[in-house]
Amino acid sequence: MEEKISIEEIRKEENLVFVKTKLLTDKSLSYCPGCGHGVAHRITMEVIEEMDLWADAIGVAPVGCSVLAYEFMNIDMQQAAHGRAPALATAIKRLMPNKLVFTYQGDGDLAAIGTAETIHACNRGENFTIIFINNGIYGMTGGQMAPTTIPGMKSSTSPYGRDVKIMGNPLKITELVATLPGTYSVSRHSVHTPGNVRKAKKAIRKAFENQKLERGVSFVEIVSNCNSGWKMTPNDSNIWMEENMFPYFPLGDIKVDGELVK
Amino acid sequence: MKELRLMKGNEAVAEAAIRAGADGYFGYPITPQSEVLEYLMTEKPYEKTGMVVLQAESEIAAINMVYGGASCGKKVMTSSSSPGISLKQEGLSYIAGAELPCLVVNVVRGGPGLGTIQPSQSDYFQATKGGGHGDYRLIVLAPASVQEMADFAKLGFELAFKYRNPVMILSDGAIGQMMEKVELEEQKPRWTDEEIVEISPWATTGKTPDRERNIITSLDLDSHRHEKHNEKLQAKYKKIQENEVRYEKIHCDDAEYIFVAYGTSARICQKSIELGRKKGIKIGLFRPITLFPYPSNALRELSQGLKGILSVEMNAGQMIEDIKLSVGTTFNVEHFGRMGGVIPTPNEVLEALEQKIIGG
């Protein structure tokens, strides 16, 4: 007869391979199963914990799916009006230059309604970090076309696919901000495989380290899926993202130490 | 020691803010208030007191910088004029909803739209009845002199922190642009980090092990809980109405008629009173200093012995609604105003009283 192992035995310290960071609350995530937000939240909080910056961290939540980020991130946070997170972060960092200040924004927030705030904070060279989750759609309001919806991609307001002749072009805001003198580091990642999660986490750590250098904005884009908005299974959405999003939004470094990557 | 200077209203509010220990100013140029930012950039308080001064990319960015700074428990402010104040309404609604202290100066010009750059009082409704979306109120102070532009910077910050509520100085292009002597208070030190934690324990200053995380938000998706939040805001506004009413009475003791006016209009009415009294008309002035809370009770009491009230405003008749709410709709109240940036003369104000109230 097989020996039954008790749950207490499994929970022994030597068996631990993962511990949830204290910087995430116990509240159940409001994100759809399969969405990348949860992983992006976790790695951001893990980095702050590993860098021992809990008491210094001030985050700014956007309007969009991650509007309730402050429910999950166990740090001091402010909830901004739609698109205005970089304006809040500008003031926070200037008034408290020793704090670790970051915004966490989606594509509608950062690249549509908040374009002016994004570009001007990046151009002034504010010393905070922007974490930009790009899933090419307005998730919270039910899957409308976003500034980063790629050509041909379907959404509730581009039901036959984005026709750039009618709806205009998607905005590659990350490439755009990389050209501004006020950005110090700009890179694009994903969190859909363990390898990519590790790279994204490393990039967030580097961005926070760069913030300490006071040489301008450190900007990390995470291309993510929105299986609900895209109307796919989580797995299909990740495959679709690899095949369609990554060619349009290629992963990797765009600007390193103030220099554009050739 | 206090210091006497000859200054523009816009300069006085800026200098007084520095001296009140302000931590930050975020603004955007617009006539007739650009001197506020110009003065601050010339004075460089960031080198003297450490006060942050930043020209934002828009009024929208400026008010949201104020939101971010206020969330950290800092003494922050912005200023603008009517079209720019319209752009700030979204931010003001968030700030009021999240219960944050801040100071906003509106040097009013004529509207609607781009309107004119000349002085006006046509933003009374916007300032006193809400402005942005949702049930909220600003504390509204109406200066009638350069001295009051300076005094209300300090008072504004005090009230803002006392009630965790945005305060607006509702000035106008005349008060902002004219020069008068002004007595300035001594430089107050800015609050230290420790003082901020003590004064504003709710502020996002970084989560230390001794407390739970602080969250600044105006959002609550639970409608019953959000109703409770609204009830709390309304209770606060009621308390403000009970405690913070300010007004001035001039020549009211023997008056049979009064002007009710604030800001530039109140100054013109003082001259009209001189002219009227020479003709034997017993006339006084009731000047609301707080427009929210409106001095309704004081005005009602004063009206008991009066024959009539003329509301004098540089608009189409906005404050008159609050006067009628105070004294009742059957009372002899009329409005006289000029619009579009035109300032009434003392003579035409007196004539209006004679025709609309005394002869009416």
Boltz contact constraints between the chains, C-beta under 6 A:
constraints:
  - contact:
      token1: [A, 55]
      token2: [B, 206]
      max_distance: 6.0
  - contact:
      token1: [A, 55]
      token2: [B, 208]
      max_distance: 6.0
  - contact:
      token1: [A, 56]
      token2: [B, 206]
      max_distance: 6.0
  - contact:
      token1: [A, 58]
      token2: [B, 204]
      max_distance: 6.0
  - contact:
      token1: [A, 70]
      token2: [B, 215]
      max_distance: 6.0
  - contact:
      token1: [A, 74]
      token2: [B, 213]
      max_distance: 6.0
  - contact:
      token1: [A, 75]
      token2: [B, 207]
      max_distance: 6.0
  - contact:
      token1: [A, 75]
      token2: [B, 213]
      max_distance: 6.0
  - contact:
      token1: [A, 76]
      token2: [B, 204]
      max_distance: 6.0
  - contact:
      token1: [A, 76]
      token2: [B, 206]
      max_distance: 6.0
  - contact:
      token1: [A, 76]
      token2: [B, 207]
      max_distance: 6.0
  - contact:
      token1: [A, 76]
      token2: [B, 213]
      max_distance: 6.0
  - contact:
      token1: [A, 76]
      token2: [B, 214]
      max_distance: 6.0
  - contact:
      token1: [A, 77]
      token2: [B, 215]
      max_distance: 6.0
  - contact:
      token1: [A, 78]
      token2: [B, 71]
      max_distance: 6.0
  - contact:
      token1: [A, 78]
      token2: [B, 204]
      max_distance: 6.0
  - contact:
      token1: [A, 78]
      token2: [B, 216]
      max_distance: 6.0
  - contact:
      token1: [A, 79]
      token2: [B, 217]
      max_distance: 6.0
  - contact:
      token1: [A, 79]
      token2: [B, 219]
      max_distance: 6.0
  - contact:
      token1: [A, 81]
      token2: [B, 90]
      max_distance: 6.0
  - contact:
      token1: [A, 81]
      token2: [B, 94]
      max_distance: 6.0
  - contact:
      token1: [A, 84]
      token2: [B, 64]
      max_distance: 6.0
  - contact:
      token1: [A, 87]
      token2: [B, 61]
      max_distance: 6.0
  - contact:
      token1: [A, 87]
      token2: [B, 64]
      max_distance: 6.0
  - contact:
      token1: [A, 87]
      token2: [B, 65]
      max_distance: 6.0
  - contact:
      token1: [A, 88]
      token2: [B, 64]
      max_distance: 6.0
  - contact:
      token1: [A, 88]
      token2: [B, 67]
      max_distance: 6.0
  - contact:
      token1: [A, 88]
      token2: [B, 68]
      max_distance: 6.0
  - contact:
      token1: [A, 90]
      token2: [B, 65]
      max_distance: 6.0
  - contact:
      token1: [A, 91]
      token2: [B, 65]
      max_distance: 6.0
  - contact:
      token1: [A, 91]
      token2: [B, 68]
      max_distance: 6.0
  - contact:
      token1: [A, 91]
      token2: [B, 69]
      max_distance: 6.0
  - contact:
      token1: [A, 92]
      token2: [B, 68]
      max_distance: 6.0
  - contact:
      token1: [A, 92]
      token2: [B, 72]
      max_distance: 6.0
  - contact:
      token1: [A, 94]
      token2: [B, 52]
      max_distance: 6.0
  - contact:
      token1: [A, 95]
      token2: [B, 23]
      max_distance: 6.0
  - contact:
      token1: [A, 95]
      token2: [B, 24]
      max_distance: 6.0
  - contact:
      token1: [A, 95]
      token2: [B, 52]
      max_distance: 6.0
  - contact:
      token1: [A, 95]
      token2: [B, 69]
      max_distance: 6.0
  - contact:
      token1: [A, 95]
      token2: [B, 72]
      max_distance: 6.0
  - contact:
      token1: [A, 95]
      token2: [B, 74]
      max_distance: 6.0
  - contact:
      token1: [A, 96]
      token2: [B, 72]
      max_distance: 6.0
  - contact:
      token1: [A, 99]
      token2: [B, 206]
      max_distance: 6.0
  - contact:
      token1: [A, 116]
      token2: [B, 57]
      max_distance: 6.0
  - contact:
      token1: [A, 117]
      token2: [B, 61]
      max_distance: 6.0
  - contact:
      token1: [A, 120]
      token2: [B, 57]
      max_distance: 6.0
